[in-house]
Amino acid sequence: MKTEAEYHPTRGLIEPDEEVPNLDKYWKPHFVQHPPPRIVVCEGKFVRLDVKVSGLPLPEVHFLKNGGPVRRDYNHKIVVRENNIQSLLIDRVSMSDAAEYTILASNKAGTEEIHCEIVVDKLPTKSKPTFKNRLQGPIKVGYGEDIEMEIQVTGFPLPQIGWKHGSDGLFPDGDRVNLECESSNEYTRQILTIRNCSRADAGWYSCCCVNTSGIATSNCKVEVLDDYELGRCDLDGNFYEEEEEHVKIGPSRTNKLQPFVKDAMKHAYSQEAQGNVKHRWNDSEEL
């Protein structure tokens, strides 16, 4: 037998098979989004604690610090966004902000809470840049070889580093000029590499490091020399091999010189041009 429709004060006529919602039903607060249990931050940095809570009716959210309410001021703000995310914002965290924070959500159905510890690391004392490894020179390389210069510098804040060749700024191009960088909280390390160098790469190189506390500079001279200037061969282009003299193992760049220039240089380095010079081999030998 079919039951007749009933009258509901807010829904009107209700059919027998239609469910009537329980308007007196509540749901306990539940955190859909919350911060991690522990946050480590450096003094002076920005911190935010975001929470999103579900429940019926919509729960009220309170931020507590060491059991007491968070005091709002120019540096501590509590905001609510349209998507129902509530946040505690600390613009510049200080050592006094290090504490145990409790986010409390409550409604008629009950209370839920989560905890988050904020740990504040003390800001290091400011210090001007100091080179732990300076540029080492003079550097002597042959044509077509690579030049490599390395520095390591400390200072707080970490210094900004720039390189110069003579009076011109030097920038990596990803091809011939490369700069390898490595940084940590304690130091910055950079290696400058110039591949396939030529005479134009010779000169003075400078590395300048600067922060808010000061400036430091390191300089190094680079010489790009021919093989005979590096003592690798004689003026005829014959390379020397260790423990074996005057063994020709390849051509020298001196071959590119004009013949009269080679002859003049050979004469300048000859014993005839240098003259007869006696050497003191021991204390008993006269000059």
C-alpha positions as CSV (number, residue, x, y, z in Angstrom):
1,M,0.0,0.0,0.0
2,K,1.4,3.4,-1.0
3,T,2.1,5.8,1.8
4,E,0.8,9.3,1.3
5,A,3.2,12.2,1.0
6,E,4.1,14.0,4.2
7,Y,4.5,17.7,4.8
8,H,7.9,19.0,6.0
9,P,8.1,22.5,7.6
10,T,11.1,23.6,5.3
11,R,10.9,21.2,2.4
12,G,7.1,21.2,1.8
13,L,5.6,17.9,0.5
14,I,8.0,15.0,0.6
15,E,7.4,11.7,-1.3
16,P,7.7,8.5,0.7
17,D,10.9,7.4,-1.0
18,E,12.6,10.8,-0.7
19,E,15.3,11.2,2.0
20,V,15.1,14.2,4.3
21,P,18.5,15.6,5.3
22,N,19.3,15.9,9.0
23,L,19.6,19.6,9.5
24,D,21.0,19.0,12.9
25,K,24.1,17.0,11.7
26,Y,27.6,18.3,12.5
27,W,31.1,17.3,11.3
28,K,34.2,17.6,13.5
29,P,37.0,19.8,12.1
30,H,39.5,18.1,9.8
31,F,42.8,19.7,8.5
32,V,42.9,19.4,4.8
33,Q,46.2,21.4,4.6
34,H,48.7,22.1,7.3
35,P,52.4,23.1,7.7
36,P,55.1,20.5,8.5
37,P,55.9,19.6,12.1
38,R,59.2,21.5,12.0
39,I,60.4,24.6,10.1
40,V,64.0,25.7,10.2
41,V,64.6,29.3,8.9
42,C,67.4,31.8,9.0
43,E,66.9,35.0,11.0
44,G,65.4,37.8,8.9
45,K,63.6,35.5,6.4
46,F,59.9,35.3,5.6
47,V,57.7,32.5,7.2
48,R,54.1,31.5,6.6
49,L,52.0,28.8,8.2
50,D,49.0,27.8,5.9
51,V,46.0,25.7,7.0
52,K,42.8,24.7,5.4
53,V,40.1,23.1,7.6
54,S,36.8,21.3,6.7
55,G,33.9,20.7,9.0
56,L,30.2,21.6,9.6
57,P,29.6,24.3,10.6
58,L,32.8,25.9,9.3
59,P,35.4,25.7,12.1
60,E,37.0,28.7,13.7
61,V,40.8,28.7,13.5
62,H,43.1,30.2,16.1
63,F,47.0,30.4,16.0
64,L,48.7,30.0,19.4
65,K,52.4,30.5,20.3
66,N,53.6,28.5,23.3
67,G,50.0,28.1,24.4
68,G,49.0,31.8,24.1
69,P,47.4,33.7,21.2
70,V,49.7,35.1,18.5
71,R,49.8,38.9,18.9
72,R,49.2,40.7,15.6
73,D,51.5,43.6,14.7
74,Y,53.3,45.0,11.6
75,N,55.5,41.9,11.5
76,H,52.8,39.2,12.3
77,K,49.7,39.0,10.3
78,I,46.8,36.5,10.0
79,V,45.0,36.5,6.7
80,V,42.1,34.5,5.2
81,R,41.9,33.8,1.4
82,E,38.9,33.2,-0.7
83,N,39.6,29.4,-0.9
84,N,39.3,29.3,2.9
85,I,43.1,29.0,3.5
86,Q,44.1,30.8,6.6
87,S,47.7,31.8,7.1
88,L,50.0,33.2,9.8
89,L,52.6,35.4,8.1
90,I,55.9,36.5,9.7
91,D,57.6,39.1,7.5
92,R,61.0,39.0,9.1
93,V,61.5,36.2,11.6
94,S,63.5,37.0,14.7
95,M,65.0,34.8,17.4
96,S,61.9,35.6,19.6
97,D,59.7,33.8,17.0
98,A,61.3,30.5,17.7
99,A,58.6,28.6,19.5
100,E,56.0,25.8,19.4
101,Y,53.0,26.9,17.4
102,T,49.5,25.4,17.7
103,I,46.8,25.8,15.1
104,L,43.4,25.1,16.8
105,A,40.2,24.5,14.8
106,S,36.8,24.1,16.6
107,N,33.1,24.0,15.9
108,K,30.0,22.5,17.6
109,A,31.2,19.0,16.8
110,G,34.5,19.2,18.5
111,T,38.1,20.5,18.4
112,E,41.2,19.5,16.3
113,E,44.7,20.9,16.6
114,I,48.1,20.5,15.0
115,H,51.6,21.6,16.1
116,C,54.5,23.2,14.2
117,E,57.9,24.1,15.7
118,I,59.7,27.1,14.2
119,V,63.5,26.9,14.7
120,V,65.4,30.2,13.9
121,D,69.1,30.1,13.0
122,K,71.1,33.1,14.1
123,L,72.2,35.3,11.2
124,P,76.0,35.1,10.7
125,T,78.0,38.1,11.5
126,K,78.7,40.2,8.4
127,S,82.3,40.0,7.1
128,K,84.1,41.4,4.1
129,P,85.3,39.1,1.3
130,T,88.5,37.2,2.0
131,F,90.4,35.0,-0.5
132,K,91.2,31.5,0.8
133,N,92.7,30.7,-2.6
134,R,94.1,33.6,-4.6
135,L,95.1,33.7,-8.2
136,Q,98.5,32.1,-8.7
137,G,100.9,33.5,-11.2
138,P,102.6,34.3,-13.4
139,I,101.0,31.7,-15.6
140,K,103.0,30.7,-18.7
141,V,101.4,28.6,-21.4
142,G,102.0,27.8,-25.0
143,Y,99.9,28.7,-28.1
144,G,96.8,26.7,-28.3
145,E,96.9,25.5,-24.7
146,D,94.3,26.1,-22.0
147,I,94.5,28.7,-19.2
148,E,92.9,27.8,-15.9
149,M,92.6,30.1,-12.9
150,E,90.9,29.2,-9.6
151,I,89.8,31.3,-6.6
152,Q,88.0,30.5,-3.4
153,V,86.5,33.3,-1.3
154,T,84.6,33.6,2.0
155,G,82.5,36.4,3.4
156,F,78.9,37.2,4.5
157,P,76.8,37.9,2.7
158,L,78.3,35.7,0.0
159,P,80.2,38.0,-2.3
160,Q,79.4,38.8,-5.9
161,I,82.3,37.9,-8.2
162,G,83.5,39.5,-11.4
163,W,86.4,38.8,-13.7
164,K,88.4,41.2,-15.9
165,H,91.1,40.9,-18.6
166,G,93.0,44.1,-18.5
167,S,90.3,46.8,-18.3
168,D,87.6,44.7,-20.0
169,G,85.0,42.6,-18.3
170,L,85.4,38.8,-18.9
171,F,82.2,36.8,-19.4
172,P,81.8,33.0,-20.1
173,D,80.5,32.3,-23.6
174,G,79.9,28.5,-23.2
175,D,82.5,27.8,-25.9
176,R,86.1,29.1,-25.4
177,V,85.6,30.9,-22.1
178,N,84.0,28.8,-19.3
179,L,83.3,29.6,-15.7
180,E,82.7,26.7,-13.2
181,C,81.0,27.9,-10.0
182,E,80.4,26.1,-6.6
183,S,78.8,27.8,-3.6
184,S,77.9,26.9,0.0
185,N,77.0,28.8,3.1
186,E,80.8,29.1,3.9
187,Y,82.5,29.9,0.7
188,T,82.3,30.4,-3.1
189,R,84.7,28.6,-5.5
190,Q,85.1,29.5,-9.2
191,I,87.4,28.2,-11.9
192,L,87.9,30.3,-15.1
193,T,89.1,28.3,-18.1
194,I,90.1,29.8,-21.5
195,R,90.7,27.2,-24.2
196,N,92.9,27.4,-27.2
197,C,94.7,30.6,-26.1
198,S,96.4,33.0,-28.4
199,R,98.7,36.0,-27.9
200,A,95.6,38.1,-27.4
201,D,94.8,36.2,-24.2
202,A,98.1,37.3,-22.6
203,G,98.0,40.1,-19.9
204,W,96.7,40.8,-16.5
205,Y,93.6,39.1,-15.1
206,S,91.7,40.3,-12.1
207,C,89.1,38.7,-9.9
208,C,87.0,41.2,-7.9
209,C,84.7,40.1,-5.0
210,V,82.3,42.5,-3.3
211,N,79.5,42.4,-0.7
212,T,77.9,44.9,1.7
213,S,80.9,44.7,4.0
214,G,83.8,45.4,1.6
215,I,85.7,44.4,-1.5
216,A,88.7,42.2,-2.3
217,T,90.8,41.8,-5.5
218,S,93.3,39.2,-6.7
219,N,95.5,39.7,-9.8
220,C,97.5,37.3,-12.0
221,K,99.7,37.8,-15.1
222,V,99.3,35.4,-18.0
223,E,102.1,34.9,-20.6
224,V,101.4,33.1,-23.9
225,L,104.8,32.0,-25.2
226,D,106.3,30.1,-28.1
227,D,107.8,26.7,-27.6
228,Y,111.4,27.9,-27.5
229,E,110.5,30.6,-24.9
230,L,109.1,27.8,-22.7
231,G,112.3,25.9,-23.1
232,R,110.7,23.1,-25.0
233,C,112.8,23.3,-28.2
234,D,115.8,25.0,-29.8
235,L,115.6,27.8,-32.4
236,D,115.7,25.2,-35.3
237,G,112.3,23.8,-34.1
238,N,113.7,20.6,-32.5
239,F,111.9,19.7,-29.3
240,Y,113.8,18.4,-26.3
241,E,112.8,15.1,-24.8
242,E,113.6,14.3,-21.1
243,E,117.0,12.6,-20.7
244,E,117.7,12.8,-24.4
245,E,118.9,16.0,-26.1
246,H,118.1,17.4,-29.5
247,V,115.5,14.8,-30.5
248,K,113.2,16.2,-33.1
249,I,109.6,15.1,-32.4
250,G,107.6,17.8,-34.1
251,P,107.6,21.2,-35.8
252,S,107.9,24.4,-33.8
253,R,106.2,27.7,-34.2
254,T,109.6,29.2,-34.8
255,N,109.4,27.8,-38.3
256,K,106.9,30.6,-39.0
257,L,109.6,33.2,-38.5
258,Q,111.4,34.8,-41.4
259,P,114.8,33.2,-42.1
260,F,116.8,36.3,-41.3
261,V,115.0,36.6,-38.0
262,K,115.8,33.0,-37.1
263,D,119.4,33.5,-38.0
264,A,119.7,36.7,-35.9
265,M,118.2,34.9,-32.9
266,K,120.4,31.9,-33.3
267,H,123.4,34.3,-33.4
268,A,122.2,36.2,-30.3
269,Y,122.1,32.9,-28.4
270,S,125.3,31.5,-29.7
271,Q,128.5,31.2,-27.6
272,E,130.3,33.6,-30.1
273,A,127.8,36.4,-29.3
274,Q,127.8,35.6,-25.6
275,G,131.6,35.6,-25.4
276,N,133.8,33.4,-23.3
277,V,132.6,33.4,-19.7
278,K,134.3,31.5,-17.0
279,H,132.1,30.1,-14.2
280,R,133.1,29.5,-10.6
281,W,132.6,25.8,-10.1
282,N,134.0,25.7,-6.6
283,D,135.5,28.0,-4.0
284,S,139.1,27.0,-5.0
285,E,138.7,27.9,-8.8
286,E,139.6,31.4,-9.9
287,L,137.5,33.5,-12.2
